[in-house]
Amino acid sequence: MKKLYAGIFLLFSLYAILAAAPVRAQSAGEQTASITFSFNVGDKTFPAGRYRVRRVNPASDRVALEIKSEDGRLSRVALTSFVRSGGATERQPRLVFTRYGEQYFLAQVWTHAQDEGLALPTSRSERTLARKAGERAPERTSVALGRRPR
């Protein structure tokens, strides 16, 4: 019986070690942005400040994106879909916000030079503001993303 428990413990220990390796690899892909205005991710509002952005499951066809304040107190994970750049490769890693009046909504994330970015779904409050705006097109604002210092 002791051998069985020792074997199970060893198996779980090995699993924990192997599972930790991808977490370290993913954190290396974290990028940071200094955002000078409050903004929404879904229906959650974030104040101006420094934020970390990372892909939670990069191998999936529907990437989950985590936005977290630098102090770690505020965070949100959102499922994204891929969006194409419309021809030219996007050169600058950046966050793209849609603006309605004084409200900003995170709309897209471009992490490195590629022709595909990540689009966040439109929230209920953003759809409401879009209806109120009528035919006026919302403004787009970009904020640069930088590599997280090690």
N, C-alpha and C positions, 0 to 999 in steps of 0.2 A: 504494500500500500504506500509506503514511504517513497518507493521508486516511482510509482505512478504520479504522486504529487510533485516530486522533484522534476519529473519529465514535463509535466504540465507547466510548472513554474518556469523551466528553461525555455519551453516553447513560447510562452507569453513574453518572456524577457527578450528573446530573439525577435519576436514580432514588433515589440516596442522600439527596439533599436533600429530595425529596418524601416519602420513607419516614420521615425523622426528624420531620416535623411531627406525625403522629399520636402518636408516642412522647411528645413534649412535652405534647400535649393529654391523654394518658392519665395522665401523672404528676401533672397538676393534680388528678386525681380520687383521688389517694392519701389515705388517712385513717390516723390513728394511734390506738393504744390502749396504755394502760399496764396490763399484766396482772400481777397480784400473786401468781400461782400458776403452777406448771409445767403444761403442757397438751400434748395430742397433736393433730396434724393428720395424719390417716391413721395410719400406724404410726410416725411420727417425733415424738419428744418435744422440746419447746421449754422452756427455763427461764423463770422469771418475768422480766419486763422490758418494754421498750417495743418495739412492733412496728408496721410499716407494712402496710396492707392495700390492694390495688388489683385491679381487674378487668383481666385481661390482654387479653381479646378481647371487649369489651362488645357488639359487634354480633352475636355468635353466639347461637344458641338454647341452647347449653350453655357457659356462661361459665366460663372458667378464672380462678381466684382465686389471687393470690400473697400469701403471708404471709412477711414478711422482718423479721429483727431490725433494730433501728435502726443497728447497726454494719455490717449487711450480711453478717455471717458465717453466719447461719442463714437458710435460706429453704425454702419448699415451694410448689409450684404444685399446686392440686387442681381437678379438674373438678367443677362444681356443677350443680345443677338448681334450677329455680324452686320456691318454696314460697309459698303464700298465707297471709295473716295471720289468716284466719278471720273477716273482717268489718270490723273497725276498721283504719284506716290506721295503720301503725307510724310514730310521730312521732320517736322518738329513734334516731339511727344507733347500732348496737350489734353486738357479737359475742355470740352465745348459746352457752354451753357446757353439755354434758351431763356430770353428775358421778356417778361410781360410787365410793363410798368417798372416797379421796383422789386419784383420777385424774379429770382433766378432758379432755374431747374437744370440739374446736370443731365445732359442729353447724350453726349458721346465721350468716349475715351480713346485717344490715339496714343499707343504706348511706344512705338518706335517706327522707323521708316518702313512703311508697308502700304498696301492699297486697301487693307481692311482694318476697320476700327470696331469698337464695341458700342452699341446703341442701347441705352436704358429705356425701359418702357415708359410711356407717358402716364403720369399719375392722374387720379381723379381731379385733384385740385388744378393741375395744369390744363386738363381738358376743359374745365369750367372757365378758366381764364382765357383760353383760346376762343371759346364760344363768345365770351363777352367782348373780346377784341375784334370780332367780326372779320372783315376783310384785311385789316391791318396785319401785315406780316410781323411776327415776333423778331426781335433782334437776336443775333448770335454773338456771344462773347467767348473768347478763348483765354485760358490760363495755362502757362507753360508747366510741364512736368519735368522734374529732374530726378536723377538717380539718388536713392537714399544713401547718405554717407555711411561708411562702415566703421 
